[in-house]
Amino acid sequence: MSTYTIDTATSRATPTPAPMRRLTIPALRARKHDGATAEPIVMLTAYTARQAQLLDPHCDVLLVGDSLGQVIYGLPSTIPVTLDMMAAHGAAVMRGSYHSAVIIDMPFGSYEASPAQAFESAARLLKESGAAGVKLEGGQAMAETIAFLGARGIPVCAHVGLTPQAVNALGGYGARGRDDAEAAKILADARAVADAGCFAIVVEGVMENLADAITAAVPCPVIGIGASAACDGQVLVTEDMIGMFERTPRFVKRYADAAGLVSAAAAAYAAEVRSRAFPGEEQVYRPKK
């Protein structure tokens, strides 16, 4: 429950406190009961307080994704993303939301060396942001780490299939699980992280029948991205979903043309500045008569 009052007039990006409890990790985990999820989980990425404000009423989970490396910072991949970036953006998303559970991606190099390294990194992210949990990539190799974090009070969402942090090893962003051997490996990965105690699994960029098999095989919710409508929930990068970029992955449905709206607004503004039509009567300060 909110126990404070904020003067929302002093900040564009300060949400009005609402008497509502955030969705909890156990509540999300319980969405899947006896292998079925009656109400699919809605997840989108968020990186800023204002973006979180707009998405929060419609989502169950806001993911502070390491995709911010490309979306916000213009980096070529997620590999250069740092803990500093993730902590700062995680805190911003928490400030802009009050309903959704917020989880933060652990960036490349912050958790793979050992469970102890992963705990130190995850603890920092949760301390500095207030988020509910973390997400990390990897299957069987990360099972011990997931169990280690869970035993120490840190909820973990796993991520299998196409794992962007491993793009150099995978050789690209193509769909995974096309052959029987790779499909079997990814299914085994999903079972391993589920057995280790993750509260959910993001399954990215896999063949539809493999996503269906994973969803049926594990007790925790499976969140699809480029996977299957039969998954227990879905996630997309918000900027892809609203059309901020010219190119979007095959598995993305564009629900808006945000880039077009921004470009048109900027063009109209530029034209009015150059013609001295802006600022107009309503945008300038003059002495009262």
Disulfide bonds with the S-S distance in Angstrom:
none
